[in-house]
Amino acid sequence: MKIKNKINNIYDSLTCCPPFSQLFLVDDSSNWVLSWEIKELMHICRQLKIKARITSNFGFISQSIFYASKYILLNPKRYLFFSSINPKIGFSYFHGYPDSGELTAITCYKNLKKYHKHIDRIQVSHTKMKNFVLDTGINPKKVFLIPIAVNPDFFHLQTKELKYKARQHLGIPQEAIVIGSFQKDGVGINEGIKPKFIKGPDVFVKTIELLKQKYPDIFVLLSGPARGFVKERLNKLHIPFKHIYLENYTDICYLYDCIDLYIVASREEGGPKAILESMISGIPLVTTQVGQAMDLVHHNINAMMTSVEDAENLSFYAQQILEDSDLREKLIDNGLITAKQNSYVAHIPKWAHFLDGFVQKI
């Protein structure tokens, strides 16, 4: 106890701040989706005049700590219990239903249900996840629905000229029908030969296989880590593709320049970010009814949406978009409105509400 008190005093003296006057934002060091969510939250904190710091570590600090994901629930003794040191703990809980059978999802749910009294704030990205979290018995005042937003500064509308130049630069045939998929869907962060079935890589491949029957010149543009399963299956089907893993997330706009259509084939999602990214880029979207698509997508208005595991309708709606220019333009125009309504700037009031009482303003 004396040692922990001493550590507490050291950290408090290092931060030079009274308790809960500084917010520590802990990312997952992946330089992918969660890391960029933390970066955006840092910008929001500055606009709200909240003193914040990004770190990939945590410490024995009597301050407010926001973690990038629910995975801290895998080790509650490390992240939730500090004995005499009592930080305020918050994190995002984007996906992970125990009925999937995934051990990580089951463990996180059980520990949230058991230890929610030690948690101060949870961000969820869509209504279904909010209801799921509330079912654990947590105080509803601790749960905030804030969608995974988009930063319009990183994107631009696709034009014919940009499309031509992007394909030329990447060596993608100009005449091809190019389908985009930029989401991680394999286990781990390396090759991803073992599929993560909640992300629907098998459904995506089946959809592309169906489209191949109609469009022989189909081409798939992939990004994100762990895409090995999809690449292996596309190779077996003799469907050409290119996989580009970006070192800088902000370069993803150039991938959207290349594509005719974006497909989300997941069984479960928190976002994905691609929903709003495709909309802000002027790319029509076909998605399963997952994640925040359930709240943000209006079928046949701003995107096309079908039930999970429905490769046939994913393919059918993709064909509709490719062959109906009026439908395509309608989806693009309305999608752009949806994206602008869900930028990080537009969500500042939601984050102000989330942070009120969690951390003091400067």
N, C-alpha and C positions, 0 to 999 in steps of 0.2 A: 504494500500500500504506500509506504514512504517513497519507494522508487518511482511508482507511477505518479505520485504527487509531484515529485521532483521533475519528472519528464514533462508533466503538464505545465509547470512553471517555466521551464526552459522554452517550450514551444510558444507559450503565451508571450514571453519576452521577445522571442524572435519575430513574431508577427506584429508586435507592438500595438495590438488591438484588443479592446475589451471583448468578452465573449459574444459571439454571434454578430459581430460587426464586419466579418469577412466571410466570403463564400469560396470554398475550395471545390473546383470542378475537376473531377477525376475521370479522364478518358480511358479508353481501352488500348491505346497505343497502336491501333490497327491502321491508322490513316485511311479509314474507310468510313462507313456511314456514321457509326457512333462517335468517332473522333470529330467528325465535322459537325455533328449536333452539339457537341461541347463547345466547339469554336464559335458557333452561332449564338449559343447561350451566353458566352463571354461578351460578345458584342451587345447583346440585349442588356446585360448587366451594366455595361458602361452607359448606355442610354438611360437606364433607370437610376443611375448614380449609386450603384451598388459596388462595393469593393470586392473584386473577384480575382482568383488566380487559378490557372490551369495546371494540373499536375498529373502524373501517371502513378503517383504513390499516395498513400494516406498516412496519417500520423496521429499520435495521441494529442489531439488539438481540441480545445473547447471552442469550436467554431461550427459553422454550418458547412456540411459536406454534401455535394450532389454527385452521385455516381452515374456513369453513362448507361448502365443497364442493371437489370434485376439479378445478375449473376452473383452479386454480393450475398444473395440469399443462400448460395451454396455453402457459404462459410460464415454463418451468423456469429459465431464466437469471435471471429476476427473483426468483422465489420460493424456489428451492432452493439457489442458489449465492451464498455471501456471502464468499468468499475466506477471510481470516483470522477472520472472524466466523462462528461456528458455532452457530446456534440449533438447537433441536430442533423438527422440523416434523411436524405431524399434520394430518389433514383427514378429512372424511367422503367416502365414495365410494358413493353411493346407487344410481345407475343409469347406463347408458351402455355398451351392448354394441357393439363395432365391426361386427358382422354386420348391424346396422341400416342401415349405409351412411352414417350421420350423421357428417360430418367432425369435429365436436367429440368425439364418442365415440371415433373412430379415433385422433385425435391424443392424447387423454388416455391411452388404452390403450398406445399406442406409447411415450409418454414415461414412463409408470409402469414399463413393462417395461425401459426403458433406464436410468432414474435411481432405481430403488427403494432403492438403497443410501443415498441421501441423505434418505430418509424414515424417521421414527421410529415413527409410529403412523397407522393407518388404521381408521376406523370404517365398518363395513358394516352394513346393516340386515336382511339376510336371507341364507339359506344359499347360494342360487345366486350372489349377488354375492360372497360370501366365497370360494367355490371359483373364481370367475372371477379375482378379485384374486390368489389364491394361484398361479394358473397363470402369472403373470408371473415367477415365481421369487423373489418377495419372501420374506423370512424370516417364517415363519408366526407367530412371536412378536410381530410388529408389527401383525397383523391381528386386529381384535376385532369380534365380532358383537354389536351393541347395537341392537335395533329402535328405530325412531322411535316415541317413547312418546306418552302422552296425559296432560294435566294435568286431573285430575278437578275441580279448583277452578274451572275455566272452564266446566263443563258441569253440566246437571241432566237428570233423566229427563223426557221429554215426558209431559204429561198432556193430557186432553181440553180442560181449561180453558186451559192454556198454548197449545195448538194453535189454539183458537178466537181467542184474543186476538192471537197472532202473525199469523195470516192476516188478521184484521181490520185490524191496523195496517199491513200491507204491501199490502193491497188484493188479496189472493188469494182466489178463490172458496172458500167453506166446503165446498161439495159436491164440489170437484175432487179427483182423485187426483193428488197432488203428488209428483214425482220430484226428488230432489236431486242436484246435481252441482256441487261446489265446487272443482274442480281446474283449474289452468291447463292448457290444451291447444292453445294457438296459439303461433306463433313470436314471440319478443320479449315485451315487457311492455305493449304498447299495445293496439291493436284486436284483433290476432291473427286477421286474415282468412286468413292462410296457416296451414294446420293443421300441428300437430306430430303426425304420425301415430303415433308410439310411444305417445302418450297416448290414442289411440283415439277421437278426436272423431267420426269417420265411423261407427264401430261404435256409439257412444252414440246418435247420431241415428237410425241404422237400428233400434236397439232401441226407441226412443221411437215411431218410425213403426209398428212392429209392435204395440206396446201401444195405439196410437191406434185400431187396427182393433177392439180389444176394449173399450176404454174411451174413448168420445168426449169425455169431460170431463177428459182428462189435461192436466196443467199441469206445466211444468218450472221449477224454481227454480235459478238459476245464481249462482255467486259466483266470485271469483278473477279475475286479469288475463287478457287475451288470449283472450276467448271469442267473438271475432267470427265464426269459421267456424261454430260451433254455432248462434249466433243467426241467421245468414244462412240456414242450412239449415232451422231450425225455422220461420222466417218463410215460406219457400217451401212448407212442408208445412202451413201454417196451424195450427200448434200453438202455443198461447199459452205465454208464458214471462215471467219477470222476472229481470233480471240486477242483482244488488246487489254492488258492490265495496266491501268493508268497509275503513274506515280503521284500525280496531282489530281485530286477529285475535280477541281474546277475545269479541267480539260474535257470533261465529259460532254460538254456542249458540242464539241466537234464530232462526237460519235452520233449524237442526235441529228446532226447535219446530213448524215449518210443514209438514214433509214426512211422507209415508207410507212412503217407501222411498228408500234411497240406492243408486245404481248406479255401479260402477267398471267402465269398459269398456276400460281401457288394454291396450296390447300390452306395455308395459314400465313398471315403476315402481321406486322405492326404497321408498316406503311403500305406498300414500299414507297421509297422516295421517288421511284420512277413514275408513279401516277402523276404527281404534280410536275415533275421534270419534263415528261413528254408533253403535257398540256402547255407549259410555258414555252416550249420549243416549237409549238405548232405541229406536233406529231399525233395523229389519231391513235387512240388507245383501245385495246380489247383486253378485258381483265376478268378474272374470276371474282366472285363476291367474297373478297377477303379484306382484312385490315381496314384501313381508312377508306378504301374504295366503297365500303358499305355506307359510309356517311357522305362521301364527296362525289361519287359517281351517280349520275342519273341516266339510266339506260336510254340509249337512242337520243340523248340530248347533248351531253358533253363527252360521252364515251360509250362503248358497248360492253355489257356485263352479263355474265352467265354464272351458273352454279359451279362449285368446285368439281374437279375431275371431269369436266365436260369438254373434252378436246374437240368433239364434233361441232359444238356451237362456237367455240373459240375460232375454229377454222371457218365456219359459216359466216360469222360476223366479220372476220378479216376479209373474206371475199367480198362481202357487201361494201365495205369501205373502199377496197381497191377498185371496185367497178362502178361505184355510185359517187360521182364528184360532188353532187349536192349534199349528200350525207356527210362526206368527208369534210366539206367546208363548214357545215353546221357544227360538227363535233369539234373542229379546230377553234372556231369562234367562241363557242360556249366553254370549251376547255380552258381557253386563255383567261376568261373571266374568273373561272373557278381558281385557277392558279394564282392570279393576282389577289384574290380574296384570302389566300392562304400562304402569303409570304411571311417571312420572319418578322418584318416590320408590322404587318397587319396583326400579328399575334402578340405584339408587345403588351397590350392590356391583359391578355390571358396570363402572361408570365409575371406581370406586376401583381396580379391576384395570387398566383402561386407563391411568389417570394415574400409577400406581405406576412409579417410575423415569423418568417423563417430566417431572414437575415435583415439587419438594419441597413438603412441608406446612409451614405456618407454625410 
